[in-house]
Amino acid sequence: MWIWIAIGAGVLALAHTAPAPFLFDAIAGGRAVWHMPKRSPPTVYLTFDDGPNPTTTPDLLDVLAREQVRATFFLIDRHITDRTAPIVRRMFDEGHAVALHSHTRADMLLSADGFARKLRRAADRIEQVSGRAPCRAFRPHAGWRTWQMYAALTQMDYRLVGWSWMLWDWNWLRERTADSVVHRVGPRASDGDIIVLHDGDEAAPFKDQRHTVDAVARLIPDLRAKGLAFGTVCDTHGSQPFSRLPFPPS
């Protein structure tokens, strides 16, 4: 009996915390996005979390502009200030997708209605500072999610966006470096993969994430050499519109 209780507890824990699609995501169906549809040409999706960060994000935008690559930025509401509002406007101006991110696992304690209200406030703030609405995509802090979050996303017609397996930049045992990111992501990325990197830090809004800028400058030519193009997760997902803005394909 205790074995079954332990298995049940493990399944429940993974439903909330797994760094890959699991129970809640399977039930949510198209409300969960962990991989994009295959396209021609084969396309990968660079996504950046925890910004906007005035120490790092402008330099990252410079790299993306030079390489003519569009990406998706998942922004933390409390990091949007008078100082960073111009960065958000630049993201839109340069054709990037802007979506919502959270900075705390405490969101898991909110009801569906409470979480929906929080997301609406964050979306409204982005629209206020930029004049344009974010696309209807949300990524939870560290990927930790609840069924209440999915219920809120259903209310708002948003989707939860995760990432492809092992295509992330964090490492629990070592410091993040450009080398570690390039070596992890470059060989694994393939058509439809969502890559998650960090231009910010949820607890330190001005932390220099130079390794991300350097890694992206190296990754883009490496991935192009593999025949891959670049898109945003807000272009489309299947036949359903995923954005309020008609982004053309990369």
C-alpha positions as CSV (number, residue, x, y, z in Angstrom):
1,M,0.0,0.0,0.0
2,W,2.8,2.4,0.9
3,I,4.4,1.8,-2.4
4,W,1.3,2.9,-4.2
5,I,0.9,6.0,-2.0
6,A,4.6,6.9,-2.8
7,I,4.0,6.4,-6.5
8,G,0.9,8.5,-6.4
9,A,2.7,11.3,-4.5
10,G,5.5,11.2,-7.1
11,V,3.1,11.4,-10.0
12,L,1.4,14.4,-8.3
13,A,4.7,16.1,-7.7
14,L,5.8,15.7,-11.3
15,A,2.5,17.0,-12.6
16,H,3.4,20.3,-11.0
17,T,7.2,20.4,-11.5
18,A,8.3,18.2,-14.4
19,P,10.6,20.0,-16.8
20,A,8.8,18.3,-19.7
21,P,5.1,17.7,-20.6
22,F,3.4,15.5,-18.0
23,L,0.0,14.8,-16.5
24,F,-1.5,18.3,-16.4
25,D,-0.1,19.1,-19.8
26,A,-1.6,16.0,-21.4
27,I,-5.0,16.8,-19.9
28,A,-4.7,20.4,-21.1
29,G,-4.1,19.3,-24.7
30,G,-3.6,22.3,-27.0
31,R,-3.4,24.7,-24.0
32,A,0.1,23.4,-23.3
33,V,2.9,24.1,-25.8
34,W,6.2,22.3,-25.3
35,H,7.1,21.9,-28.9
36,M,6.2,23.8,-32.1
37,P,4.8,22.2,-35.3
38,K,7.4,21.2,-37.9
39,R,7.8,23.8,-40.6
40,S,9.6,24.4,-43.9
41,P,12.3,25.4,-43.5
42,P,13.0,23.6,-40.2
43,T,12.6,26.2,-37.5
44,V,13.7,26.6,-33.9
45,Y,12.5,29.1,-31.3
46,L,14.8,31.1,-29.1
47,T,13.0,32.3,-26.0
48,F,14.4,34.5,-23.2
49,D,13.1,34.6,-19.6
50,D,13.2,37.0,-16.6
51,G,13.7,40.3,-18.4
52,P,13.7,43.1,-19.3
53,N,17.2,43.6,-17.9
54,P,18.9,46.9,-18.7
55,T,22.3,45.3,-18.1
56,T,21.9,42.5,-20.7
57,T,18.8,42.8,-22.8
58,P,19.9,45.7,-25.0
59,D,23.1,43.9,-26.0
60,L,21.1,40.7,-26.7
61,L,18.7,42.7,-28.9
62,D,21.8,44.1,-30.8
63,V,22.9,40.5,-31.5
64,L,19.5,39.5,-32.7
65,A,19.2,42.6,-34.9
66,R,22.6,42.0,-36.5
67,E,21.7,38.4,-37.2
68,Q,18.1,39.3,-38.3
69,V,16.6,36.8,-35.9
70,R,13.3,37.2,-34.1
71,A,12.8,35.7,-30.6
72,T,10.2,35.5,-27.8
73,F,10.7,37.4,-24.6
74,F,8.9,36.2,-21.5
75,L,8.8,39.3,-19.2
76,I,8.4,39.6,-15.5
77,D,5.9,42.3,-14.6
78,R,7.9,43.9,-11.7
79,H,10.9,44.2,-14.0
80,I,9.0,46.6,-16.2
81,T,9.8,50.1,-15.0
82,D,10.4,53.6,-16.4
83,R,14.0,52.5,-17.0
84,T,13.1,49.3,-18.9
85,A,10.0,50.4,-20.7
86,P,12.1,51.6,-23.8
87,I,13.5,48.1,-24.0
88,V,10.0,46.6,-24.2
89,R,9.1,49.1,-26.9
90,R,12.3,48.1,-28.8
91,M,11.3,44.4,-28.6
92,F,8.1,45.1,-30.4
93,D,9.6,47.6,-32.8
94,E,12.2,45.0,-33.9
95,G,9.6,42.3,-34.5
96,H,10.1,40.1,-31.5
97,A,7.2,38.5,-29.6
98,V,6.6,39.6,-26.0
99,A,4.8,37.2,-23.6
100,L,4.2,36.9,-19.8
101,H,6.4,35.2,-17.2
102,S,6.2,34.9,-13.4
103,H,8.9,35.4,-10.8
104,T,7.6,33.2,-8.0
105,R,6.3,29.7,-7.3
106,A,3.8,31.3,-4.9
107,D,1.6,31.8,-8.0
108,M,0.8,28.1,-7.5
109,L,-1.3,29.0,-4.5
110,L,-3.6,31.3,-6.4
111,S,-7.1,30.4,-7.5
112,A,-7.9,30.3,-11.2
113,D,-9.7,33.7,-10.9
114,G,-6.9,35.2,-8.9
115,F,-4.2,34.0,-11.3
116,A,-6.2,35.3,-14.3
117,R,-6.5,38.7,-12.7
118,K,-2.7,38.8,-12.1
119,L,-2.0,37.9,-15.7
120,R,-4.4,40.5,-17.0
121,R,-2.7,43.2,-14.9
122,A,0.7,42.1,-16.4
123,A,-0.6,42.1,-19.9
124,D,-2.2,45.5,-19.4
125,R,1.0,47.0,-18.1
126,I,3.0,45.8,-21.2
127,E,0.3,47.4,-23.4
128,Q,0.4,50.6,-21.4
129,V,4.2,51.0,-21.7
130,S,4.6,49.9,-25.3
131,G,1.2,50.6,-27.0
132,R,1.0,47.0,-28.0
133,A,-0.4,43.9,-26.3
134,P,1.7,40.8,-25.6
135,C,0.8,37.6,-27.3
136,R,-1.3,35.1,-25.4
137,A,1.5,33.0,-24.0
138,F,2.6,32.5,-20.4
139,R,5.6,30.6,-18.9
140,P,5.5,29.9,-15.2
141,H,8.5,30.4,-13.0
142,A,10.8,27.3,-13.3
143,G,8.0,25.6,-15.2
144,W,6.1,24.9,-11.9
145,R,2.4,24.8,-12.7
146,T,-1.0,23.9,-11.3
147,W,-4.3,22.9,-12.7
148,Q,-5.6,26.3,-11.5
149,M,-3.1,28.0,-13.7
150,Y,-4.4,26.0,-16.7
151,A,-8.0,27.0,-15.8
152,A,-7.0,30.7,-15.7
153,L,-5.3,30.3,-19.1
154,T,-8.4,28.8,-20.5
155,Q,-10.4,31.8,-19.2
156,M,-8.1,34.1,-21.0
157,D,-7.5,32.0,-24.1
158,Y,-3.7,31.9,-23.3
159,R,-1.3,29.0,-23.6
160,L,1.4,27.8,-21.3
161,V,4.7,27.6,-23.1
162,G,7.4,25.2,-21.9
163,W,10.6,24.1,-23.7
164,S,12.1,21.1,-25.4
165,W,13.9,18.5,-23.5
166,M,17.4,19.5,-22.4
167,L,17.2,22.7,-24.4
168,W,17.7,25.0,-21.5
169,D,20.6,27.0,-20.0
170,W,20.4,26.3,-16.3
171,N,22.7,23.9,-14.5
172,W,22.1,23.0,-10.9
173,L,25.8,22.0,-10.3
174,R,27.8,24.5,-12.4
175,E,27.9,28.2,-13.2
176,R,26.2,29.1,-16.5
177,T,28.7,29.9,-19.2
178,A,28.5,30.6,-22.9
179,D,30.4,27.4,-23.6
180,S,28.0,25.3,-21.5
181,V,25.0,26.8,-23.2
182,V,26.4,26.3,-26.7
183,H,27.5,22.7,-26.0
184,R,24.1,21.8,-24.6
185,V,21.9,23.5,-27.1
186,G,23.8,23.4,-30.4
187,P,24.0,19.6,-31.0
188,R,20.4,18.9,-29.8
189,A,18.3,21.6,-31.4
190,S,16.1,20.5,-34.3
191,D,12.9,21.4,-36.1
192,G,10.2,22.7,-33.8
193,D,12.3,22.9,-30.7
194,I,11.7,25.6,-28.1
195,I,15.0,26.8,-26.5
196,V,14.9,28.7,-23.1
197,L,17.7,31.0,-22.1
198,H,17.8,33.9,-19.6
199,D,18.6,37.5,-20.2
200,G,17.5,38.3,-16.7
201,D,17.2,36.9,-13.2
202,E,14.0,36.8,-11.2
203,A,15.7,37.9,-8.0
204,A,18.3,40.3,-9.4
205,P,16.8,42.5,-12.1
206,F,20.2,44.1,-13.0
207,K,22.4,41.0,-12.9
208,D,24.7,40.8,-15.9
209,Q,23.8,37.7,-18.0
210,R,26.7,38.2,-20.4
211,H,27.0,34.5,-21.0
212,T,23.6,34.6,-22.7
213,V,24.6,37.3,-25.2
214,D,27.8,35.5,-26.0
215,A,26.1,32.1,-26.3
216,V,23.4,33.5,-28.7
217,A,26.0,35.2,-30.9
218,R,27.7,31.7,-31.3
219,L,24.5,29.6,-31.5
220,I,22.8,31.5,-34.3
221,P,25.4,30.8,-37.0
222,D,25.8,27.2,-35.7
223,L,22.1,26.5,-35.9
224,R,21.9,28.1,-39.4
225,A,24.7,25.9,-40.5
226,K,22.4,23.0,-39.6
227,G,19.8,24.4,-41.9
228,L,17.6,25.8,-39.2
229,A,15.6,29.1,-39.4
230,F,14.2,31.0,-36.4
231,G,10.7,31.9,-35.4
232,T,8.7,33.1,-32.4
233,V,6.3,30.9,-30.4
234,C,3.7,33.5,-31.0
235,D,3.6,33.1,-34.8
236,T,1.0,30.3,-34.9
237,H,0.4,27.0,-33.1
238,G,-1.3,24.6,-35.5
239,S,-4.3,26.3,-37.1
240,Q,-5.1,28.5,-34.1
241,P,-3.9,32.1,-33.9
242,F,-1.4,32.4,-31.1
243,S,-0.9,36.1,-31.2
244,R,-2.8,39.3,-31.6
245,L,-0.1,40.5,-34.0
246,P,0.4,39.0,-37.5
247,F,4.1,38.2,-37.4
248,P,5.4,37.0,-40.8
249,P,7.5,33.8,-40.9
250,S,11.3,34.2,-40.4
